[in-house]
């Protein structure tokens, strides 16, 4: 998996999340390129959140989602996590690694802030009536300025006026950092109508 593919996977999940936080655990992040994960964390796309309270039990082939019990560290004994199986008689406690419990989250607000930071935009606090749309900030093209927004309607799209482009088509990865194709952003802004009610 390339850094670009890892970001595409994350953004596709956010787009399909219906404004819920997307959760990724440490175990899954080990399957993504280290440089990509480091960039996502540094650039604010992933933030640590509370540990998972339930996981898929690895005790047998049933793949039951079960609550996790944690015994805190005491003296020389380290903290332990386990699942108490009540589905089968031949399984009792199933140990769980803390790597499976550690979680990171990404939200549409994180993505908006990431876009604003990359494009050096002043983040807009203007609210919208549409729950799947968020204003980001005023972007400048060559001919005009226009409010950029993020639409999360199954797919994340960057919107300027009546123009929209899938977000994943605008982001590139180079030298350990995600950034935007400046030429495409300017084109998106310059070809947008100024009749949009978010334009200021």
C-alpha positions in Angstrom: 0.0 0.0 0.0 1.3 3.5 -0.9 0.9 6.6 1.2 -1.6 7.9 -1.3 -3.6 4.7 -1.1 -3.7 4.8 2.7 -5.0 8.4 2.6 -7.6 7.5 0.0 -8.8 4.6 2.2 -9.1 6.9 5.2 -11.0 9.7 3.3 -13.3 7.2 1.7 -14.3 6.0 5.2 -14.9 9.5 6.4 -17.0 10.2 3.4 -19.2 7.2 4.1 -19.3 7.8 7.8 -22.4 10.0 7.8 -20.6 12.6 10.0 -19.5 10.0 12.6 -15.9 9.7 13.7 -13.9 7.0 11.8 -11.9 4.8 14.2 -8.7 3.1 13.3 -6.7 0.9 15.7 -2.9 0.5 16.1 -3.0 -3.0 14.6 -4.6 -1.7 11.4 -2.2 1.3 11.2 0.8 -1.2 11.2 -0.5 -2.3 7.8 -0.2 1.2 6.4 3.1 2.8 5.4 4.8 4.3 8.4 5.5 7.6 6.6 1.8 7.9 5.7 0.7 7.3 9.3 3.3 9.8 10.6 2.1 12.4 8.1 -1.6 11.8 9.0 -0.9 12.3 12.7 1.4 15.3 12.2 -1.0 17.0 9.8 -4.0 16.5 12.1 -5.9 13.9 10.1 -5.6 11.3 12.9 -5.9 12.0 16.7 -5.7 9.6 19.6 -9.0 8.8 21.2 -10.2 6.6 24.0 -9.4 2.8 23.9 -12.0 0.5 22.4 -14.4 -1.0 24.9 -15.2 -4.0 22.7 -13.4 -5.9 20.0 -13.8 -9.0 17.8 -12.8 -11.9 19.9 -9.9 -13.9 18.5 -10.8 -17.0 20.7 -12.5 -19.0 18.0 -13.9 -18.8 14.4 -17.2 -17.1 15.4 -15.7 -13.6 15.4 -18.1 -12.4 18.2 -17.9 -8.7 19.2 -17.3 -8.8 22.9 -16.6 -6.3 25.7 -13.1 -6.0 27.0 -12.1 -6.2 30.7 -9.0 -4.5 31.9 -7.0 -5.4 35.0 -4.9 -2.3 35.9 -1.2 -2.7 36.6 -0.3 -3.5 40.2 3.1 -3.8 41.7 5.3 -5.9 39.4 2.3 -7.1 37.4 1.6 -5.2 34.1 -1.9 -4.2 33.0 -3.8 -6.9 31.2 -6.8 -6.9 28.9 -9.0 -9.9 28.2 -12.4 -11.1 27.0 -14.5 -13.3 29.1 -16.2 -15.8 26.7 -19.7 -16.8 27.6 -20.5 -18.5 24.2 -18.5 -21.7 24.6 -17.7 -24.0 27.5 -14.1 -24.7 26.3 -13.1 -21.1 26.3 -12.8 -18.8 29.3 -10.6 -15.8 29.2 -9.1 -14.7 25.9 -6.1 -12.3 26.3 -6.3 -9.2 24.1 -3.2 -7.0 23.3 -3.5 -3.3 24.0 -2.5 -2.7 20.4 -6.0 -3.9 19.5 -7.5 -1.4 21.9 -5.6 1.8 21.0 -7.7 3.9 18.6 -7.2 6.9 16.4 -10.0 8.9 15.0 -10.6 11.1 11.9 -13.7 13.3 11.4 -15.0 15.7 8.7 -13.9 18.6 10.9 -10.3 17.2 11.0 -10.4 17.0 7.2 -11.7 20.6 7.0 -8.9 21.9 9.2 -6.3 19.9 7.3 -7.5 21.5 4.0 -7.5 25.0 5.6 -3.9 24.5 7.0 -2.6 23.1 3.7 -4.1 25.9 1.7 -3.3 28.6 4.3 -6.9 29.6 4.6 -8.5 31.4 7.5 -10.9 28.8 8.8 -14.5 29.9 8.4 -17.0 29.7 11.3 -19.9 30.3 9.0 -22.5 27.6 9.6 -24.7 26.0 6.9 -28.2 24.4 7.0 -26.9 21.3 5.3 -25.4 18.8 7.8 -23.3 17.1 5.0 -21.7 20.4 4.1 -19.0 22.5 5.9 -17.5 25.8 5.0 -13.7 25.8 5.1 -12.5 29.3 4.1 -12.0 31.8 1.3 -9.6 30.6 -1.4 -8.0 32.8 -4.0 -7.7 31.9 -7.7 -6.1 34.0 -10.4 -9.4 35.7 -11.4 -11.5 35.6 -8.2 -11.9 34.5 -4.6 -14.4 32.0 -3.5 -15.6 30.1 -0.4 -14.4 26.6 -0.3 -16.5 23.9 1.3 -16.3 20.2 2.1 -19.3 18.1 1.1 -19.5 14.6 2.8 -22.3 12.8 0.9 -20.9 9.3 0.6 -17.8 10.8 -1.0 -15.7 13.8 0.2 -15.8 16.6 -2.4 -14.2 20.0 -2.3 -16.8 22.6 -3.4 -16.4 26.1 -4.8 -19.6 27.7 -5.9 -21.3 25.3 -8.3 -18.1 23.3 -8.9 -17.0 20.2 -7.0 -14.2 17.8 -7.3 -13.5 14.5 -5.3 -11.1 15.4 -2.6 -8.8 12.5 -3.3 -8.1 13.9 -6.8 -6.6 17.0 -5.3 -4.3 15.6 -2.7 -0.7 14.5 -3.4 2.0 12.9 -1.3 5.7 14.0 -1.5 8.6 13.9 0.9 6.6 12.7 3.9 3.8 15.3 3.6 0.4 15.5 2.1 -0.4 18.6 0.0 -2.8 19.9 -2.6 -2.4 20.5 -6.3 -2.4 24.3 -6.3 -3.2 24.6 -10.0 -6.3 22.4 -9.7 -7.5 24.4 -6.6 -7.0 27.7 -8.5 -8.9 26.3 -11.5 -11.7 25.1 -9.2 -12.0 28.6 -7.7 -11.7 30.5 -11.0 -14.3 28.5 -12.9 -16.9 28.7 -10.0 -19.8 31.0 -10.2 -19.8 33.9 -7.8 -23.5 33.6 -7.4 -23.0 31.1 -4.7 -24.5 32.3 -1.4 -21.3 31.3 0.5 -19.2 33.8 -1.6 -18.0 36.9 0.3 
